[in-house]
């Protein structure tokens, strides 16, 4: 039999370190914000896996066909840096897992993964129609 390609989706448990920029009156207040689950109101800086993966489980196995254009499109990139020192971007990568693997290999400290989301086709068509098909803004 001729070997074929497959896309395998895994789920694993790992220890993750997150970094947040929190506005608080002191360290105790900042800790309380995190413990109360109120970080959503603050700035997420990045995360990284700090321990070994455990409990790896195969969630899905699907043939990697040429028809699956979605799987061929780049879907993620790495954002290095922070709001104070500035940001740098690397990618694109096929998916967030490939981006994470690269970021861990490169051993940078401040990074996060962002996923590329294409615009809704209908919304984009409406906007370009409204502008007469001109994609550039006139300022």
C-alpha positions in Angstrom: 0.0 0.0 0.0 1.1 3.5 -0.8 1.6 5.7 2.3 -0.9 8.5 2.8 -0.9 11.7 4.9 -3.2 12.2 7.8 -4.0 15.2 10.1 -4.1 14.1 13.7 -5.6 16.4 16.3 -4.4 15.7 19.8 -5.4 17.1 23.2 -2.9 17.0 26.1 -2.6 18.3 29.6 0.4 20.5 30.4 1.4 23.2 32.8 1.1 26.6 31.2 2.6 29.9 32.5 0.6 33.0 31.6 1.7 36.6 31.8 -0.8 39.5 32.3 -0.4 43.3 32.6 -2.7 44.1 35.6 -3.5 47.6 36.9 -3.8 47.4 40.7 -3.0 49.4 43.8 -0.4 46.9 45.1 0.8 43.3 44.8 -2.0 42.0 47.1 -4.6 43.7 45.0 -3.1 42.3 41.8 -3.1 38.8 43.3 -6.7 39.2 44.3 -7.7 40.2 40.7 -6.2 37.0 39.4 -7.7 34.8 42.2 -11.2 36.4 41.6 -11.0 35.5 37.9 -11.1 39.2 36.8 -8.1 39.0 34.4 -10.4 39.4 31.4 -10.4 43.2 32.1 -6.6 43.4 31.9 -4.0 42.8 29.1 -2.9 39.3 28.3 0.8 39.4 27.4 1.6 35.7 26.6 1.9 32.1 27.7 4.2 29.2 27.4 4.2 25.5 28.3 6.5 25.0 31.3 6.1 21.3 31.9 5.9 18.0 30.1 2.7 17.2 28.3 0.6 14.5 30.0 -2.5 12.6 29.1 -2.1 13.0 25.4 -5.2 11.7 23.7 -6.0 11.5 20.0 -9.2 13.5 19.3 -9.4 13.1 15.6 -7.7 11.5 12.6 -8.6 12.8 9.1 -7.1 12.2 5.7 -5.0 15.2 4.5 -6.5 15.6 1.1 -5.8 18.3 -1.5 -9.5 19.2 -1.3 -9.1 20.5 2.3 -8.1 24.0 1.5 -8.8 25.1 5.0 -6.0 22.9 6.3 -3.5 24.3 3.8 -4.1 27.9 4.7 -1.8 29.4 7.3 -3.8 29.9 10.5 -1.5 31.2 13.2 1.5 33.4 14.0 3.7 34.2 17.0 3.6 37.6 18.7 6.9 38.3 20.6 7.4 41.1 23.0 5.2 43.2 25.3 3.4 46.5 25.3 6.3 48.3 26.9 9.2 47.1 24.7 7.1 46.6 21.5 5.9 43.6 19.5 7.5 41.5 16.7 5.6 38.9 14.6 6.8 35.6 13.2 4.9 33.3 10.9 2.5 32.3 9.4 2.3 28.7 10.6 -0.2 26.0 9.5 -1.8 26.0 13.0 -1.4 27.1 16.6 0.4 23.9 17.5 3.1 24.4 14.9 3.5 28.0 16.1 3.8 26.9 19.7 6.4 24.2 18.8 8.5 26.8 17.0 8.1 29.4 19.8 9.2 26.8 22.4 12.1 25.7 20.2 13.2 29.3 19.8 13.0 29.7 23.6 11.8 33.3 23.7 10.3 34.6 26.9 7.5 36.9 26.0 5.3 35.3 23.3 1.7 34.4 22.5 0.0 32.8 19.6 -2.6 34.6 17.5 -4.8 32.8 15.1 -5.7 34.3 11.7 -9.4 34.6 11.2 -10.5 35.5 7.7 -13.2 38.1 7.3 -16.7 36.9 6.8 -17.2 36.8 3.1 -20.6 38.4 3.1 -19.4 41.3 5.4 -16.3 41.8 3.3 -18.3 41.9 0.1 -20.7 44.4 1.6 -17.8 46.7 2.7 -16.1 46.6 -0.7 -19.4 47.1 -2.5 -20.1 50.2 -0.3 -16.7 51.6 -1.3 -17.3 51.0 -4.9 -14.9 48.0 -5.0 -12.0 50.2 -3.9 -10.1 48.4 -1.1 -8.0 51.4 -0.1 -9.3 54.1 2.1 -9.0 57.6 1.1 -7.8 59.8 4.0 
